[in-house]
Amino acid sequence: MKAIILAAGVGSRIKPLTDNCPKSLLKVDGKTILERMLLRIQACGITEVVFVLGYLQEQVRDFVTSEFPSITATFVVNDAFATTNTGYSLMLALRQTQGATIVKFDADVIFDEQILRHLIDSDHETCLCIDKHIQLDAEEIKVTVDNDNRVMMVSKSVPPKDAIGESIGIEKISGPTTTVLLAHLEKFMSNPAHHQEYYEASYERLIATGTPFHTLDISNLNWVEIDTKEDFALAHELFGQA
């Protein structure tokens, strides 16, 4: 099992905090977001990590190599980070994983270690971590499921009343599914018109053709996706002593 961390973005919604610092290197109680993520990844036995970098990439690369020398790190640069989105970055990462089962992280999420442990231990080979106890509005990545807990839709455009919860940006994807996903992304991203798509759009297209995605309910555990200053303050509240 390998990890993928998507860390190419600018973090524009939390500026000026990210004017000179990548969002993943912002500190909560003295530890960066990325440090917290990598400590949990290591604690759960994952030693190989693919990083997709872009904005202020050298800062992230230097941090990882100096602070986590025991991690087998592969750095992939998304030179087009300003004009592409997470779907394009995920494609770049999957080229490096060679069909392995992966756990994919958005680099701006702080989370309880138990979330990752439950995800790795889940009987489902491919699943999304879902919080069902959250207020759903336009910005959240919302999820619908069928009667067998298989994901049907996963996007911001899902009506909140139809969703079971929010996808938190951490997924386990089986080796066979990563192979199919990469082939799909390679084809889809060959058209620049699709470069601004989120990776969830590709998940949905695989789901529509029969690839199973399930959900893991992590509602009773703590996590924060840090997009705004309000999120950053919440991270300090929840993880300031952790």
C-alpha positions in Angstrom: 0.0 0.0 0.0 1.2 3.5 -0.9 0.1 7.0 -0.1 -0.6 9.8 -2.4 -0.6 13.4 -1.1 -2.0 16.1 -3.4 -0.1 19.3 -2.4 0.1 21.4 -5.5 -2.5 24.0 -4.8 -2.0 27.7 -3.9 -4.5 27.9 -1.0 -6.0 31.1 -2.2 -8.9 31.1 0.2 -6.7 31.3 3.2 -4.4 34.1 2.0 -2.4 35.9 3.2 -1.3 33.0 5.3 -0.2 31.2 2.2 1.5 34.1 0.5 5.0 32.7 1.4 4.1 29.3 2.8 2.4 26.3 1.2 -0.9 25.5 3.0 0.4 22.1 4.0 3.2 23.7 6.0 1.0 26.0 8.1 1.4 25.1 11.7 -1.2 24.0 14.2 0.2 24.1 17.8 3.7 23.9 16.5 3.3 21.1 14.0 2.6 21.6 10.3 -0.4 20.0 8.6 1.8 17.9 6.6 3.9 16.7 9.6 0.7 15.6 11.3 -0.4 13.7 8.2 3.0 12.0 7.7 3.2 10.9 11.3 -0.2 9.2 11.0 0.8 7.6 7.7 4.0 6.2 9.3 2.1 5.0 12.4 -0.2 3.0 10.2 2.7 1.3 8.5 2.8 3.0 5.1 6.4 3.8 4.1 6.0 4.9 0.4 4.5 8.3 -0.4 4.0 10.1 -3.7 3.7 13.9 -3.3 2.3 16.0 -6.1 3.8 19.5 -5.7 3.3 22.8 -7.5 3.0 26.1 -5.5 6.2 26.8 -3.5 7.2 23.2 -4.2 10.8 23.5 -2.9 9.6 24.3 0.6 7.5 21.1 0.7 10.3 19.0 -0.8 12.9 20.3 1.7 10.6 19.7 4.7 9.9 16.1 3.7 13.5 15.2 3.0 14.8 16.8 6.2 12.1 15.8 8.6 11.1 12.4 7.3 14.2 10.8 5.8 12.8 7.3 6.5 9.9 7.8 4.1 10.4 6.6 0.6 9.3 9.8 -1.1 8.6 10.3 -4.8 8.0 14.0 -5.8 6.0 14.7 -8.9 5.7 18.3 -10.0 2.5 19.7 -11.5 4.0 22.5 -13.5 0.5 23.6 -14.5 -0.8 23.8 -11.0 -2.2 27.3 -11.6 -4.4 26.1 -14.5 -5.3 22.6 -13.5 -7.1 21.0 -10.6 -7.0 17.8 -8.4 -8.0 15.4 -11.2 -4.9 16.4 -13.2 -2.7 16.1 -10.1 -4.1 12.7 -9.3 -3.3 11.5 -12.8 0.3 12.6 -12.3 0.5 10.7 -9.0 -1.0 7.5 -10.3 1.7 7.2 -12.9 4.1 6.5 -10.1 2.2 3.9 -8.1 2.3 1.1 -10.7 -1.1 -0.4 -9.8 -0.6 -0.6 -6.1 -3.5 0.0 -3.6 -3.3 3.6 -2.5 -4.6 5.9 0.2 -5.1 9.3 -1.3 -4.9 12.4 0.9 -5.7 16.0 0.1 -2.8 17.8 1.8 -4.9 20.2 3.8 -6.7 17.7 6.0 -5.8 17.2 9.7 -7.4 14.0 11.1 -7.4 11.5 14.0 -5.1 8.6 13.4 -8.1 6.2 13.9 -9.6 7.4 10.7 -6.7 6.1 8.7 -6.5 2.8 10.7 -10.2 2.2 10.1 -9.8 2.9 6.4 -6.9 0.5 6.0 -8.7 -2.2 7.9 -12.0 -1.7 6.0 -13.3 -4.8 4.2 -14.1 -2.6 1.2 -11.2 -2.4 -1.2 -12.2 1.0 -2.4 -13.9 3.4 -0.1 -14.3 7.1 0.8 -14.2 8.4 4.3 -17.6 10.1 5.0 -18.7 12.4 7.8 -22.5 12.1 8.3 -22.7 14.7 11.2 -21.9 17.8 9.3 -23.8 20.7 7.9 -24.0 20.3 4.1 -23.9 23.4 1.9 -22.7 24.2 -1.6 -18.9 23.9 -0.9 -18.9 20.4 0.6 -18.1 17.3 -1.5 -21.4 15.5 -0.9 -22.1 11.8 -1.3 -25.1 9.7 -2.2 -25.3 5.9 -1.9 -27.6 3.0 -2.9 -29.1 0.4 -0.6 -25.9 -1.6 -0.5 -23.8 1.4 0.6 -22.2 1.8 -2.8 -21.5 5.3 -3.8 -23.6 6.7 -6.6 -22.6 10.4 -6.7 -19.7 12.3 -5.1 -19.5 16.0 -5.9 -20.3 19.6 -4.8 -23.3 19.6 -7.1 -25.2 16.9 -5.1 -28.3 18.5 -3.4 -27.6 18.5 0.3 -31.0 16.8 1.0 -30.0 13.8 -1.1 -26.6 13.3 0.5 -25.6 11.0 3.4 -22.6 13.2 4.3 -19.4 14.8 3.2 -16.3 13.1 1.7 -13.4 14.3 3.7 -10.7 14.0 1.1 -9.2 10.7 2.2 -9.8 7.5 0.2 -8.5 4.0 -0.2 -8.4 2.8 -3.8 -7.6 -0.8 -4.8 -4.8 -1.7 -7.2 -7.2 -2.8 -10.0 -9.2 0.4 -9.5 -6.2 2.7 -9.6 -5.2 1.0 -12.9 -8.6 1.7 -14.4 -8.7 5.2 -12.9 -5.3 6.1 -14.4 -6.4 4.9 -17.8 -9.5 7.0 -17.6 -7.7 10.1 -16.4 -5.0 9.8 -19.1 -7.7 9.8 -21.7 -9.9 12.5 -20.2 -7.1 14.9 -19.3 -5.7 14.8 -22.9 -8.4 17.4 -23.5 -7.3 20.7 -21.8 -11.0 21.5 -21.4 -11.1 19.0 -18.5 -8.0 20.2 -16.6 -10.1 22.1 -14.0 -12.0 19.1 -12.9 -11.9 17.6 -9.5 -10.8 14.0 -9.1 -14.3 13.1 -7.8 -15.7 13.6 -11.4 -13.5 10.7 -12.5 -14.7 8.6 -9.5 -18.3 9.2 -10.7 -17.6 8.1 -14.2 -16.0 4.9 -13.0 -18.9 4.3 -10.7 -21.3 4.8 -13.6 -19.6 2.0 -15.5 -19.8 -0.4 -12.6 -16.6 0.1 -10.6 -17.6 -0.2 -6.9 -16.8 2.6 -4.4 -18.1 2.2 -0.9 -18.1 4.5 2.2 -16.5 4.4 5.6 -18.4 6.3 8.3 -15.9 8.3 10.4 -18.5 10.7 11.9 -17.5 10.3 15.5 -13.8 11.1 14.9 -12.2 14.5 14.5 -11.0 16.0 11.2 -10.7 19.4 9.6 -10.2 20.3 5.9 -8.4 23.7 6.1 -9.7 25.9 3.3 -10.4 29.1 5.2 -9.2 31.0 8.3 -12.3 29.7 10.1 -11.2 26.2 9.3 -7.7 27.0 10.5 -9.1 28.3 13.8 -11.2 25.1 14.2 -8.1 23.0 13.6 -6.4 24.8 16.5 -9.5 24.1 18.7 -9.7 20.4 17.8 -6.0 19.5 17.5 -4.2 22.1 19.5 -3.2 19.6 22.2 -2.8 16.6 19.9 
